[in-house]
Structure formats: C-alpha cells, structure tokens
C-alpha cells in the first residue's frame, strides 16, 4: 500500500512561498523610508522574490525526478527557513534582498513538489480536482498573509513579519519531515545538465505544454502586476494604512478560494479544458470594470479591489486545470514540467512587476491595459492547448 502525504501537508508546504511573498507586501512602501531608498528599489524585494521562485522551481522539478520528492522538499524548506532568518536581521537593503532571494529559492520547493506529488498519485482529471482543493487551501495564505503582515508592521515594525515567516517555515519543515512520504517510486537513473536540457526541450516542443504554460503565465502576470501596483496606490497615493490593504486583499482572496472550490468540485465532471476556457473568458469582465471605475469614480479602494475580486474567482477556477493539463502532457517528466511552468510563470510575473513599476501613473488605467492584454493572451494560449489535445 502506497503511503500518501495528507492533504493538510500538501496545503502547508504549498503555502510557505505564498505566505512569505504576501506577508511582506504591505511593508513595501515603508521599506523605502526605513532604508532611505526609493520605492522602485524597495519593490525589488518583490521582483527578486518572484525571480527566485521561478529559478528554484526550474531546479527542484528535475532534481525530484531523479532523487525523489521527499529529500528535495526538505532541503528546499530548510533553505527557505535560513533565508527568513537573514531577512529578520538584515542591516541594509542589500542584505534584505539577498535574504529574500534565498527565502524564495527555498520556499518554492513546496509549490513545485506538491504539484508533482499530486500528479504521481492521481490521473489527469483527478489531479485537476485534487489540485483544486490543494490550491483552495493554499489560497488562505494570500488571504490572511497581507492582513497579518500589515498588523504586525503597524504594531511591532516591518521585521515582525519575518518572525511569522520563520515560525510557519519551521512548522512546514518538521511536518514534512514527519509526513511527507515519497511518491516518486520510479526515479530517473541519473541526472546531468544534458538530461535536464533534453527534458526541457521535449516539453517546450509540445504545443500542448506551451499552451497551458503560457495561459498560466498570463494569469500570473495579472496577479503579480496587481501586487506591484495595489500597495503603491493604496498606501502611497491614497494614504491608507497597511492593515487596510491587507483587509481588502483578504476580501479578494476569498473569491480565489471560491474559484478553487469550483475547480475541485467540477473539473473531473465536466473536464479541465472546458472549465478553464469559460474561466478565462470570464476574466475579460474585470478589464471592463477597471475602465468603468476609472472613468466614473477615479481612484478608490473599491475601484482597485473590486475588479480584482472577480479576477480572483476566474483565476481560482482556471489555474488548477491549467496546471494539471501542463504536468500531464508527459507524466514521465511531471517534476520537470511542474518546475518549468513554475519558472515561466514567476519570471513573467517578475517582469510584470518591473513594467508596472515604471508605467504606473497614479490611476487604474495601466492595470486595466495589463489585465486586458493578458486575458487575450491566456485565451489564445489555451486554445492552442485544446486544439492539440483535440487533434
């Protein structure tokens, strides 16, 4: 009988990265004052974190295909814990940014390996349903992390959020050590750079894999573009406290969790591609709402977060299906596929944060433009994957 990691553990290890990312977001505007730098430099704490998650996922997937999911997961969680400690005691912005990179490189192990473990244990459509429940639980972290980080910032200072990250990362490590049973029972016989390259090339030559991965990445650009813009608009322009930003974000994260529940409930019944397609179409509505709010109300908290609430539901319903589709293209390379799609997703998200940082004009229009073009790109990419499977 194969021992399966419990669902709560898959949710926990998947949540370490999102918690480390989001708990610190409300402190970004204040970070510029603390270290006597500008907001664009402070924003690198977000950009470099995303880049680190992307690079880490590119590595963890193939390593887990060779050495197994469990030892690679434990090594990654340990590195993420060490990065959080560095951030806590960082005396300069440069040391803080280095700690954020280490934190990202380690905490992303849970993201990529939870997906690979699910694919090891379930069929294609069943994995979409299971990922829906895993990501629904994982969505609790973006839901509560900004609120926790904002309250800790206001009460104890910006370093307090890293104490929370250390506590959560330590719990995840010891829980994984106790209950993260190995699920890769047919590891590759050896691994080297040539092997990694062949696996990546094989995946990138698949139109289905590219279609799913690009659709996921366009979704991520919307999300991370919002993360780069919303704190500045709320705290920097409107002058609202960090805790209020966290509460608004928690409101929107609820919609993402609801979308995940829809994916978990219906993916296996109606098919992952059909549900993903309708979810991607629904993501066009927030683009229209952003323009409408800009014209009629200007810059308000509701104008910032209202359209994002609807986008969160759409992304919550589509992401588990797109991920399941991507890692199912070649089951023998499930770990590599999970890592490669995660790399593409996060790197494109990191680029989006830089673009939004330079294009922001204190209004909702840059966000509306970003949402619209990413929605069109996601729909087109998913159609490519669907046609390939149909053929």
KETI-524244 format. One record per residue (C-alpha): residue number from 1; chain; residue in one letter; x negated, y negated, z. Coordinates in steps of 0.1 Angstrom, whole numbers, plus 5000, padded with zeros to 4 digits. Layout:
N
{NUM 'A' 'A' {X Y Z}},
...
//
This chain:
391
{1 'A' 'X' {5000 5000 5000}},
{2 'A' 'X' {4986 4966 4990}},
{3 'A' 'X' {4985 4941 5018}},
{4 'A' 'X' {4999 4907 5006}},
{5 'A' 'X' {4989 4874 5021}},
{6 'A' 'X' {5020 4860 5039}},
{7 'A' 'X' {5039 4832 5022}},
{8 'A' 'X' {5032 4807 5050}},
{9 'A' 'X' {4995 4812 5045}},
{10 'A' 'X' {4997 4806 5007}},
{11 'A' 'X' {5016 4774 5015}},
{12 'A' 'X' {4990 4764 5041}},
{13 'A' 'X' {4959 4769 5020}},
{14 'A' 'X' {4976 4751 4991}},
{15 'A' 'X' {4985 4722 5013}},
{16 'A' 'X' {4949 4714 5026}},
{17 'A' 'X' {4940 4695 4994}},
{18 'A' 'X' {4972 4675 4991}},
{19 'A' 'X' {4971 4666 5028}},
{20 'A' 'X' {4935 4654 5025}},
{21 'A' 'X' {4944 4634 4994}},
{22 'A' 'X' {4976 4618 5006}},
{23 'A' 'X' {4970 4611 5043}},
{24 'A' 'X' {4943 4586 5034}},
{25 'A' 'X' {4962 4567 5006}},
{26 'A' 'X' {4979 4541 5029}},
{27 'A' 'X' {4945 4531 5042}},
{28 'A' 'X' {4931 4523 5008}},
{29 'A' 'X' {4939 4485 5008}},
{30 'A' 'X' {4925 4482 5043}},
{31 'A' 'X' {4893 4501 5033}},
{32 'A' 'X' {4882 4472 5011}},
{33 'A' 'X' {4882 4449 5042}},
{34 'A' 'X' {4865 4474 5065}},
{35 'A' 'X' {4835 4479 5043}},
{36 'A' 'X' {4835 4444 5027}},
{37 'A' 'X' {4841 4456 4992}},
{38 'A' 'X' {4868 4452 4966}},
{39 'A' 'X' {4899 4473 4960}},
{40 'A' 'X' {4886 4490 4929}},
{41 'A' 'X' {4856 4503 4948}},
{42 'A' 'X' {4878 4514 4977}},
{43 'A' 'X' {4900 4532 4951}},
{44 'A' 'X' {4871 4554 4942}},
{45 'A' 'X' {4880 4573 4974}},
{46 'A' 'X' {4910 4585 4954}},
{47 'A' 'X' {4893 4587 4920}},
{48 'A' 'X' {4863 4607 4932}},
{49 'A' 'X' {4885 4630 4952}},
{50 'A' 'X' {4906 4639 4922}},
{51 'A' 'X' {4874 4645 4901}},
{52 'A' 'X' {4860 4667 4929}},
{53 'A' 'X' {4892 4688 4930}},
{54 'A' 'X' {4890 4692 4892}},
{55 'A' 'X' {4854 4703 4892}},
{56 'A' 'X' {4859 4726 4921}},
{57 'A' 'X' {4888 4743 4905}},
{58 'A' 'X' {4867 4749 4874}},
{59 'A' 'X' {4842 4768 4896}},
{60 'A' 'X' {4865 4787 4921}},
{61 'A' 'X' {4886 4804 4895}},
{62 'A' 'X' {4858 4823 4877}},
{63 'A' 'X' {4840 4830 4910}},
{64 'A' 'X' {4871 4846 4924}},
{65 'A' 'X' {4875 4867 4893}},
{66 'A' 'X' {4840 4881 4900}},
{67 'A' 'X' {4837 4881 4938}},
{68 'A' 'X' {4873 4883 4949}},
{69 'A' 'X' {4898 4857 4962}},
{70 'A' 'X' {4891 4860 4999}},
{71 'A' 'X' {4853 4852 5003}},
{72 'A' 'X' {4855 4824 4978}},
{73 'A' 'X' {4885 4809 4996}},
{74 'A' 'X' {4868 4810 5030}},
{75 'A' 'X' {4837 4793 5015}},
{76 'A' 'X' {4857 4766 5000}},
{77 'A' 'X' {4878 4759 5031}},
{78 'A' 'X' {4845 4757 5051}},
{79 'A' 'X' {4831 4731 5027}},
{80 'A' 'X' {4863 4710 5029}},
{81 'A' 'X' {4861 4710 5067}},
{82 'A' 'X' {4825 4698 5066}},
{83 'A' 'X' {4834 4670 5042}},
{84 'A' 'X' {4862 4658 5066}},
{85 'A' 'X' {4836 4656 5094}},
{86 'A' 'X' {4813 4635 5072}},
{87 'A' 'X' {4842 4611 5063}},
{88 'A' 'X' {4851 4607 5100}},
{89 'A' 'X' {4816 4594 5109}},
{90 'A' 'X' {4808 4576 5077}},
{91 'A' 'X' {4790 4543 5084}},
{92 'A' 'X' {4792 4530 5048}},
{93 'A' 'X' {4815 4532 5018}},
{94 'A' 'X' {4788 4552 5000}},
{95 'A' 'X' {4787 4579 5027}},
{96 'A' 'X' {4825 4579 5029}},
{97 'A' 'X' {4827 4585 4991}},
{98 'A' 'X' {4802 4613 4993}},
{99 'A' 'X' {4823 4629 5021}},
{100 'A' 'X' {4854 4626 5000}},
{101 'A' 'X' {4837 4645 4972}},
{102 'A' 'X' {4826 4673 4995}},
{103 'A' 'X' {4861 4673 5010}},
{104 'A' 'X' {4877 4676 4976}},
{105 'A' 'X' {4853 4703 4963}},
{106 'A' 'X' {4861 4725 4993}},
{107 'A' 'X' {4898 4719 4998}},
{108 'A' 'X' {4907 4726 4962}},
{109 'A' 'X' {4899 4763 4968}},
{110 'A' 'X' {4933 4768 4983}},
{111 'A' 'X' {4950 4752 4954}},
{112 'A' 'X' {4935 4774 4927}},
{113 'A' 'X' {4933 4806 4947}},
{114 'A' 'X' {4969 4806 4959}},
{115 'A' 'X' {4980 4804 4923}},
{116 'A' 'X' {4956 4833 4913}},
{117 'A' 'X' {4968 4854 4943}},
{118 'A' 'X' {5004 4850 4932}},
{119 'A' 'X' {4996 4860 4897}},
{120 'A' 'X' {4977 4890 4910}},
{121 'A' 'X' {5008 4902 4928}},
{122 'A' 'X' {5038 4893 4906}},
{123 'A' 'X' {5049 4894 4870}},
{124 'A' 'X' {5051 4863 4848}},
{125 'A' 'X' {5086 4852 4855}},
{126 'A' 'X' {5084 4864 4891}},
{127 'A' 'X' {5053 4844 4896}},
{128 'A' 'X' {5071 4813 4885}},
{129 'A' 'X' {5098 4819 4911}},
{130 'A' 'X' {5072 4826 4938}},
{131 'A' 'X' {5051 4796 4929}},
{132 'A' 'X' {5083 4775 4931}},
{133 'A' 'X' {5087 4784 4968}},
{134 'A' 'X' {5049 4780 4975}},
{135 'A' 'X' {5049 4746 4959}},
{136 'A' 'X' {5081 4736 4977}},
{137 'A' 'X' {5064 4743 5010}},
{138 'A' 'X' {5032 4726 4998}},
{139 'A' 'X' {5052 4695 4989}},
{140 'A' 'X' {5058 4690 5026}},
{141 'A' 'X' {5022 4677 5027}},
{142 'A' 'X' {5027 4648 5003}},
{143 'A' 'X' {5060 4642 5021}},
{144 'A' 'X' {5046 4638 5056}},
{145 'A' 'X' {5009 4630 5050}},
{146 'A' 'X' {5013 4593 5039}},
{147 'A' 'X' {5036 4587 5069}},
{148 'A' 'X' {5011 4604 5093}},
{149 'A' 'X' {4982 4586 5078}},
{150 'A' 'X' {5000 4552 5079}},
{151 'A' 'X' {5010 4556 5115}},
{152 'A' 'X' {4975 4568 5125}},
{153 'A' 'X' {4960 4539 5107}},
{154 'A' 'X' {4982 4514 5124}},
{155 'A' 'X' {4978 4529 5159}},
{156 'A' 'X' {4942 4542 5160}},
{157 'A' 'X' {4925 4529 5129}},
{158 'A' 'X' {4917 4544 5095}},
{159 'A' 'X' {4893 4571 5108}},
{160 'A' 'X' {4921 4587 5127}},
{161 'A' 'X' {4935 4603 5096}},
{162 'A' 'X' {4903 4623 5092}},
{163 'A' 'X' {4907 4637 5127}},
{164 'A' 'X' {4941 4651 5114}},
{165 'A' 'X' {4924 4665 5083}},
{166 'A' 'X' {4897 4682 5104}},
{167 'A' 'X' {4924 4698 5126}},
{168 'A' 'X' {4945 4710 5097}},
{169 'A' 'X' {4915 4722 5077}},
{170 'A' 'X' {4902 4741 5107}},
{171 'A' 'X' {4936 4758 5112}},
{172 'A' 'X' {4937 4768 5075}},
{173 'A' 'X' {4902 4783 5076}},
{174 'A' 'X' {4909 4805 5107}},
{175 'A' 'X' {4943 4815 5094}},
{176 'A' 'X' {4928 4825 5061}},
{177 'A' 'X' {4901 4845 5078}},
{178 'A' 'X' {4927 4865 5097}},
{179 'A' 'X' {4954 4870 5070}},
{180 'A' 'X' {4940 4862 5035}},
{181 'A' 'X' {4939 4898 5022}},
{182 'A' 'X' {4921 4905 4990}},
{183 'A' 'X' {4944 4906 4959}},
{184 'A' 'X' {4919 4909 4931}},
{185 'A' 'X' {4913 4946 4930}},
{186 'A' 'X' {4898 4946 4895}},
{187 'A' 'X' {4870 4921 4897}},
{188 'A' 'X' {4847 4914 4868}},
{189 'A' 'X' {4815 4935 4869}},
{190 'A' 'X' {4792 4904 4866}},
{191 'A' 'X' {4794 4867 4860}},
{192 'A' 'X' {4770 4842 4845}},
{193 'A' 'X' {4772 4810 4826}},
{194 'A' 'X' {4777 4828 4793}},
{195 'A' 'X' {4806 4848 4808}},
{196 'A' 'X' {4822 4817 4821}},
{197 'A' 'X' {4818 4799 4788}},
{198 'A' 'X' {4834 4828 4769}},
{199 'A' 'X' {4863 4829 4792}},
{200 'A' 'X' {4869 4791 4789}},
{201 'A' 'X' {4865 4792 4752}},
{202 'A' 'X' {4890 4821 4749}},
{203 'A' 'X' {4915 4801 4769}},
{204 'A' 'X' {4911 4769 4750}},
{205 'A' 'X' {4915 4787 4717}},
{206 'A' 'X' {4950 4797 4729}},
{207 'A' 'X' {4977 4772 4717}},
{208 'A' 'X' {5000 4785 4745}},
{209 'A' 'X' {4974 4778 4772}},
{210 'A' 'X' {4966 4744 4758}},
{211 'A' 'X' {5003 4735 4755}},
{212 'A' 'X' {5011 4745 4791}},
{213 'A' 'X' {4979 4729 4805}},
{214 'A' 'X' {4984 4696 4786}},
{215 'A' 'X' {5020 4694 4798}},
{216 'A' 'X' {5009 4699 4834}},
{217 'A' 'X' {4982 4673 4829}},
{218 'A' 'X' {5006 4647 4815}},
{219 'A' 'X' {5028 4653 4846}},
{220 'A' 'X' {4998 4648 4868}},
{221 'A' 'X' {4988 4615 4851}},
{222 'A' 'X' {5022 4601 4860}},
{223 'A' 'X' {5018 4612 4897}},
{224 'A' 'X' {4983 4600 4902}},
{225 'A' 'X' {4988 4568 4882}},
{226 'A' 'X' {5016 4561 4907}},
{227 'A' 'X' {4993 4569 4937}},
{228 'A' 'X' {4968 4544 4923}},
{229 'A' 'X' {4994 4517 4919}},
{230 'A' 'X' {5020 4520 4946}},
{231 'A' 'X' {4998 4513 4977}},
{232 'A' 'X' {4985 4481 4960}},
{233 'A' 'X' {5020 4469 4951}},
{234 'A' 'X' {5035 4478 4985}},
{235 'A' 'X' {5007 4467 5008}},
{236 'A' 'X' {4986 4443 4987}},
{237 'A' 'X' {5013 4424 4968}},
{238 'A' 'X' {5045 4428 4989}},
{239 'A' 'X' {5026 4428 5022}},
{240 'A' 'X' {5044 4458 5037}},
{241 'A' 'X' {5027 4478 5064}},
{242 'A' 'X' {5010 4512 5055}},
{243 'A' 'X' {5036 4531 5076}},
{244 'A' 'X' {5064 4518 5055}},
{245 'A' 'X' {5046 4530 5024}},
{246 'A' 'X' {5044 4564 5040}},
{247 'A' 'X' {5081 4565 5047}},
{248 'A' 'X' {5091 4555 5012}},
{249 'A' 'X' {5067 4582 4998}},
{250 'A' 'X' {5082 4608 5021}},
{251 'A' 'X' {5117 4599 5007}},
{252 'A' 'X' {5104 4606 4972}},
{253 'A' 'X' {5086 4638 4982}},
{254 'A' 'X' {5119 4653 4993}},
{255 'A' 'X' {5130 4651 4957}},
{256 'A' 'X' {5099 4670 4946}},
{257 'A' 'X' {5106 4697 4972}},
{258 'A' 'X' {5142 4699 4958}},
{259 'A' 'X' {5129 4704 4923}},
{260 'A' 'X' {5106 4732 4936}},
{261 'A' 'X' {5136 4749 4951}},
{262 'A' 'X' {5154 4748 4918}},
{263 'A' 'X' {5123 4764 4902}},
{264 'A' 'X' {5122 4791 4928}},
{265 'A' 'X' {5159 4797 4926}},
{266 'A' 'X' {5164 4797 4888}},
{267 'A' 'X' {5131 4804 4870}},
{268 'A' 'X' {5134 4841 4870}},
{269 'A' 'X' {5171 4839 4860}},
{270 'A' 'X' {5170 4816 4830}},
{271 'A' 'X' {5134 4818 4820}},
{272 'A' 'X' {5105 4795 4829}},
{273 'A' 'X' {5103 4778 4795}},
{274 'A' 'X' {5139 4768 4793}},
{275 'A' 'X' {5139 4753 4828}},
{276 'A' 'X' {5106 4735 4822}},
{277 'A' 'X' {5119 4720 4789}},
{278 'A' 'X' {5150 4705 4805}},
{279 'A' 'X' {5130 4692 4834}},
{280 'A' 'X' {5106 4674 4810}},
{281 'A' 'X' {5134 4658 4791}},
{282 'A' 'X' {5149 4645 4824}},
{283 'A' 'X' {5116 4628 4831}},
{284 'A' 'X' {5124 4602 4805}},
{285 'A' 'X' {5151 4586 4827}},
{286 'A' 'X' {5126 4571 4853}},
{287 'A' 'X' {5109 4553 4824}},
{288 'A' 'X' {5141 4536 4816}},
{289 'A' 'X' {5149 4528 4852}},
{290 'A' 'X' {5114 4512 4858}},
{291 'A' 'X' {5120 4488 4829}},
{292 'A' 'X' {5155 4480 4841}},
{293 'A' 'X' {5143 4474 4877}},
{294 'A' 'X' {5115 4451 4864}},
{295 'A' 'X' {5140 4430 4843}},
{296 'A' 'X' {5168 4428 4869}},
{297 'A' 'X' {5151 4429 4903}},
{298 'A' 'X' {5114 4423 4899}},
{299 'A' 'X' {5090 4439 4923}},
{300 'A' 'X' {5108 4455 4953}},
{301 'A' 'X' {5102 4487 4973}},
{302 'A' 'X' {5133 4503 4957}},
{303 'A' 'X' {5120 4494 4922}},
{304 'A' 'X' {5087 4510 4929}},
{305 'A' 'X' {5100 4542 4946}},
{306 'A' 'X' {5135 4547 4931}},
{307 'A' 'X' {5124 4559 4896}},
{308 'A' 'X' {5096 4579 4912}},
{309 'A' 'X' {5122 4597 4933}},
{310 'A' 'X' {5138 4610 4900}},
{311 'A' 'X' {5104 4618 4885}},
{312 'A' 'X' {5095 4638 4916}},
{313 'A' 'X' {5125 4661 4911}},
{314 'A' 'X' {5117 4666 4875}},
{315 'A' 'X' {5081 4674 4882}},
{316 'A' 'X' {5090 4697 4911}},
{317 'A' 'X' {5112 4718 4888}},
{318 'A' 'X' {5088 4719 4859}},
{319 'A' 'X' {5053 4723 4875}},
{320 'A' 'X' {5057 4759 4889}},
{321 'A' 'X' {5070 4771 4855}},
{322 'A' 'X' {5042 4754 4835}},
{323 'A' 'X' {5016 4767 4859}},
{324 'A' 'X' {5030 4803 4857}},
{325 'A' 'X' {5030 4800 4819}},
{326 'A' 'X' {4994 4789 4818}},
{327 'A' 'X' {4980 4816 4841}},
{328 'A' 'X' {5000 4843 4824}},
{329 'A' 'X' {4986 4837 4789}},
{330 'A' 'X' {4957 4861 4797}},
{331 'A' 'X' {4962 4879 4830}},
{332 'A' 'X' {4926 4892 4830}},
{333 'A' 'X' {4915 4856 4833}},
{334 'A' 'X' {4941 4844 4857}},
{335 'A' 'X' {4915 4829 4880}},
{336 'A' 'X' {4896 4811 4852}},
{337 'A' 'X' {4929 4799 4837}},
{338 'A' 'X' {4940 4785 4871}},
{339 'A' 'X' {4907 4768 4875}},
{340 'A' 'X' {4906 4754 4840}},
{341 'A' 'X' {4941 4740 4841}},
{342 'A' 'X' {4934 4725 4875}},
{343 'A' 'X' {4902 4709 4862}},
{344 'A' 'X' {4920 4693 4833}},
{345 'A' 'X' {4949 4682 4855}},
{346 'A' 'X' {4928 4665 4881}},
{347 'A' 'X' {4902 4649 4857}},
{348 'A' 'X' {4930 4634 4836}},
{349 'A' 'X' {4946 4622 4869}},
{350 'A' 'X' {4913 4606 4879}},
{351 'A' 'X' {4911 4588 4846}},
{352 'A' 'X' {4946 4576 4851}},
{353 'A' 'X' {4937 4560 4885}},
{354 'A' 'X' {4909 4541 4868}},
{355 'A' 'X' {4931 4529 4839}},
{356 'A' 'X' {4959 4518 4862}},
{357 'A' 'X' {4934 4500 4885}},
{358 'A' 'X' {4922 4479 4856}},
{359 'A' 'X' {4957 4474 4839}},
{360 'A' 'X' {4978 4465 4870}},
{361 'A' 'X' {4994 4431 4867}},
{362 'A' 'X' {5014 4430 4899}},
{363 'A' 'X' {5045 4443 4881}},
{364 'A' 'X' {5063 4476 4873}},
{365 'A' 'X' {5056 4474 4835}},
{366 'A' 'X' {5022 4492 4835}},
{367 'A' 'X' {5037 4521 4854}},
{368 'A' 'X' {5067 4522 4830}},
{369 'A' 'X' {5044 4524 4800}},
{370 'A' 'X' {5023 4551 4816}},
{371 'A' 'X' {5054 4572 4825}},
{372 'A' 'X' {5069 4569 4790}},
{373 'A' 'X' {5039 4580 4770}},
{374 'A' 'X' {5031 4608 4795}},
{375 'A' 'X' {5067 4621 4792}},
{376 'A' 'X' {5065 4622 4754}},
{377 'A' 'X' {5031 4639 4756}},
{378 'A' 'X' {5044 4665 4781}},
{379 'A' 'X' {5074 4674 4759}},
{380 'A' 'X' {5053 4677 4728}},
{381 'A' 'X' {5027 4699 4746}},
{382 'A' 'X' {5054 4722 4760}},
{383 'A' 'X' {5070 4726 4726}},
{384 'A' 'X' {5036 4738 4713}},
{385 'A' 'X' {5035 4765 4740}},
{386 'A' 'X' {5071 4775 4734}},
{387 'A' 'X' {5066 4779 4696}},
{388 'A' 'X' {5035 4800 4702}},
{389 'A' 'X' {5054 4824 4725}},
{390 'A' 'X' {5084 4825 4701}},
{391 'A' 'X' {5061 4834 4673}},
//
